[in-house]
Amino acid sequence: MGTLSWINKHIRVCISNKLGFTFLELIATMVLMAILAGLFGSGLVAAVQGYDFSRANAQVTQKGHLAMARIVRELTELIDVRDTGPVSSDDVFVVYERIQKDPGGIPHIRRMELRFVEASGNDTGAVYLYTSDPNQADSADTNQNGHILVDGVTDFALTFFRGADPWLPGYDIRLLTAILIRLDLQRPDAPTQSHSFTTLVHPRNTDNVGGGVY
């Protein structure tokens, strides 16, 4: 009789355990779900941040390469440098001349200017390109014919070389061997950070007499 009673009791316990979760099982399941949710959330945040970083890299890289390509083209084709230097501690410029054809195909000497203007108010820093009238070689019109070459610029620098030494306005243009360009652009995903682009240009229309850089 005692044996039969023990068997019936054991069967009832087993049946009751199969009917649902115990309190400890429920707590363990909830803890496990919370851990999995946290891991998934962290992975999702990391994936979104990685995507934003990659997209910002692509944007600033494309923008920088386009701007540098135009600046390189301008300085490669110059035939003379009229003036360089900072207008103030914030502005950098170079006034140069190059030959361009007018709509009729007639070549003219045009005076050009690349100028960096630092951010002011709601305007970001930018590099401007100014050009003179095709028949006007005395100055670049910095009031009417300028346009923004690239905006979002945090810094811009031009360094002129005659061999390993600095080249300055007033020196023979044939001694100008290279121009070092540095352009820093603001990152769209982090306004306080910048992406730097640097390249070296060798003017080809100045009858350079030779000389290495560095």
C-alpha positions as CSV (number, residue, x, y, z in Angstrom):
1,M,0.0,0.0,0.0
2,G,2.8,2.4,0.8
3,T,4.6,1.6,-2.4
4,L,1.5,2.3,-4.5
5,S,1.0,5.6,-2.7
6,W,4.6,6.6,-3.5
7,I,4.2,5.7,-7.2
8,N,1.0,7.8,-7.5
9,K,2.6,10.8,-5.8
10,H,5.6,10.6,-8.1
11,I,3.4,10.4,-11.2
12,R,1.5,13.5,-10.1
13,V,4.7,15.4,-9.6
14,C,6.0,14.4,-13.1
15,I,2.7,15.4,-14.7
16,S,2.6,18.7,-12.9
17,N,6.1,19.5,-14.1
18,K,5.2,18.9,-17.7
19,L,2.2,21.2,-17.5
20,G,4.4,24.4,-17.5
21,F,7.6,26.2,-16.4
22,T,8.7,26.5,-12.9
23,F,9.4,29.9,-11.5
24,L,13.2,29.3,-11.8
25,E,12.9,28.2,-15.4
26,L,10.8,31.3,-16.2
27,I,13.4,33.6,-14.6
28,A,16.3,31.8,-16.4
29,T,14.4,32.2,-19.7
30,M,13.8,35.9,-19.2
31,V,17.5,36.5,-18.3
32,L,18.6,34.6,-21.4
33,M,16.3,36.6,-23.6
34,A,17.6,39.9,-22.1
35,I,21.2,38.8,-22.8
36,L,20.4,37.9,-26.4
37,A,18.4,41.2,-26.9
38,G,21.4,43.2,-25.5
39,L,23.8,41.4,-27.8
40,F,21.6,41.9,-30.8
41,G,21.1,45.6,-29.9
42,S,24.8,46.2,-29.6
43,G,25.5,44.5,-32.9
44,L,22.8,46.6,-34.6
45,V,24.2,49.8,-33.2
46,A,27.7,48.9,-34.3
47,A,26.5,48.0,-37.8
48,V,24.6,51.4,-38.1
49,Q,27.7,53.3,-36.9
50,G,29.9,51.4,-39.3
51,Y,27.6,52.2,-42.2
52,D,27.4,55.9,-41.3
53,F,31.2,56.0,-41.0
54,S,31.7,54.3,-44.4
55,R,29.2,56.6,-46.1
56,A,30.8,59.7,-44.6
57,N,34.2,58.4,-45.8
58,A,32.9,57.9,-49.3
59,Q,31.3,61.4,-49.4
60,V,34.4,63.3,-48.1
61,T,36.8,61.3,-50.3
62,Q,34.8,61.9,-53.5
63,K,34.5,65.6,-52.7
64,G,38.2,65.9,-51.8
65,H,39.4,64.1,-55.0
66,L,37.2,66.3,-57.2
67,A,38.5,69.5,-55.6
68,M,42.1,68.4,-55.7
69,A,41.8,67.4,-59.3
70,R,40.7,70.9,-60.3
71,I,43.4,72.6,-58.1
72,V,46.1,70.3,-59.6
73,R,44.9,71.1,-63.1
74,E,45.0,74.9,-62.4
75,L,48.5,74.9,-60.9
76,T,49.9,72.4,-63.4
77,E,48.9,74.7,-66.3
78,L,50.2,78.0,-64.8
79,I,52.8,80.0,-66.7
80,D,53.5,82.6,-64.0
81,V,52.8,83.3,-60.3
82,R,52.1,86.9,-59.6
83,D,51.5,86.8,-55.8
84,T,51.1,84.3,-53.0
85,G,50.7,84.3,-49.3
86,P,48.2,84.8,-46.4
87,V,46.0,87.8,-46.6
88,S,45.6,87.4,-42.9
89,S,46.2,84.5,-40.5
90,D,43.1,82.8,-41.8
91,D,43.3,83.4,-45.6
92,V,45.7,81.8,-48.1
93,F,45.8,82.7,-51.8
94,V,47.8,82.5,-55.0
95,V,47.4,84.8,-58.0
96,Y,48.7,83.1,-61.2
97,E,48.4,83.3,-64.9
98,R,47.6,80.6,-67.4
99,I,46.7,80.4,-71.1
100,Q,43.1,79.7,-72.0
101,K,41.2,79.9,-75.2
102,D,38.1,82.1,-75.6
103,P,34.9,80.8,-77.2
104,G,36.4,81.6,-80.6
105,G,39.4,79.4,-80.0
106,I,41.9,82.3,-79.6
107,P,44.3,81.8,-76.7
108,H,44.6,84.5,-74.1
109,I,46.5,85.0,-70.9
110,R,44.1,84.9,-68.0
111,R,44.9,85.9,-64.5
112,M,43.4,83.5,-61.9
113,E,43.3,83.3,-58.2
114,L,42.8,80.5,-55.7
115,R,41.8,81.8,-52.3
116,F,40.9,80.1,-49.0
117,V,38.4,81.9,-46.8
118,E,37.9,80.6,-43.3
119,A,34.5,79.8,-41.9
120,S,32.5,82.8,-40.8
121,G,29.0,82.8,-39.2
122,N,26.9,80.1,-40.8
123,D,29.3,79.8,-43.8
124,T,31.8,77.0,-43.8
125,G,35.4,77.6,-45.0
126,A,35.8,77.4,-48.7
127,V,38.3,77.6,-51.5
128,Y,37.3,80.1,-54.2
129,L,38.5,80.3,-57.8
130,Y,38.5,83.8,-59.4
131,T,39.1,84.5,-63.1
132,S,39.7,87.6,-65.1
133,D,38.0,88.5,-68.4
134,P,39.7,86.7,-71.4
135,N,40.9,90.1,-72.6
136,Q,42.0,91.3,-69.2
137,A,45.3,90.1,-67.9
138,D,46.0,92.7,-65.2
139,S,44.0,91.2,-62.3
140,A,41.5,88.5,-61.3
141,D,38.1,89.9,-60.5
142,T,37.5,88.9,-56.9
143,N,34.1,90.5,-56.7
144,Q,32.1,89.2,-59.7
145,N,33.7,86.2,-61.4
146,G,34.5,84.0,-58.4
147,H,32.9,80.7,-57.6
148,I,33.2,78.2,-54.8
149,L,35.6,75.4,-55.8
150,V,35.0,73.4,-52.7
151,D,33.3,74.2,-49.3
152,G,33.5,72.6,-45.9
153,V,37.2,73.4,-45.9
154,T,38.9,73.6,-42.4
155,D,42.4,74.4,-43.7
156,F,44.2,75.0,-47.0
157,A,47.9,75.4,-47.6
158,L,50.2,75.9,-50.6
159,T,53.9,75.6,-50.3
160,F,56.2,76.5,-53.3
161,F,59.6,75.0,-53.9
162,R,62.7,75.6,-55.9
163,G,64.4,72.3,-55.4
164,A,64.5,71.7,-51.7
165,D,64.3,75.4,-50.9
166,P,61.3,77.7,-50.7
167,W,60.2,79.6,-53.9
168,L,58.8,83.1,-53.3
169,P,57.1,85.6,-55.6
170,G,59.8,87.6,-57.4
171,Y,62.0,84.6,-58.0
172,D,62.5,83.4,-61.6
173,I,59.4,81.4,-62.5
174,R,61.7,78.8,-64.2
175,L,63.0,78.0,-60.7
176,L,59.6,76.9,-59.5
177,T,59.9,73.1,-59.4
178,A,56.9,72.0,-57.4
179,I,53.8,73.1,-55.3
180,L,52.7,71.2,-52.3
181,I,48.9,71.3,-51.8
182,R,47.2,70.4,-48.6
183,L,43.4,70.4,-48.3
184,D,41.5,69.6,-45.1
185,L,37.8,68.9,-45.4
186,Q,35.2,68.7,-42.7
187,R,33.7,65.3,-42.1
188,P,29.9,65.2,-42.6
189,D,29.5,62.7,-39.7
190,A,31.8,64.6,-37.3
191,P,32.0,68.4,-37.8
192,T,34.9,68.7,-35.4
193,Q,37.0,66.3,-37.4
194,S,38.6,66.7,-40.8
195,H,40.0,64.6,-43.6
196,S,43.3,65.6,-45.1
197,F,44.3,65.5,-48.8
198,T,47.9,66.2,-49.9
199,T,49.6,66.1,-53.3
200,L,52.6,67.5,-55.1
201,V,52.2,69.4,-58.4
202,H,55.0,70.1,-61.0
203,P,54.1,73.0,-63.2
204,R,54.8,72.1,-66.9
205,N,54.5,75.4,-68.7
206,T,57.2,77.4,-66.8
207,D,60.3,76.3,-68.7
208,N,61.6,74.8,-65.5
209,V,65.4,74.5,-65.4
210,G,65.3,71.4,-63.2
211,G,65.8,70.6,-59.5
212,G,64.5,68.0,-57.3
213,V,62.1,68.4,-54.3
214,Y,63.2,67.2,-50.9
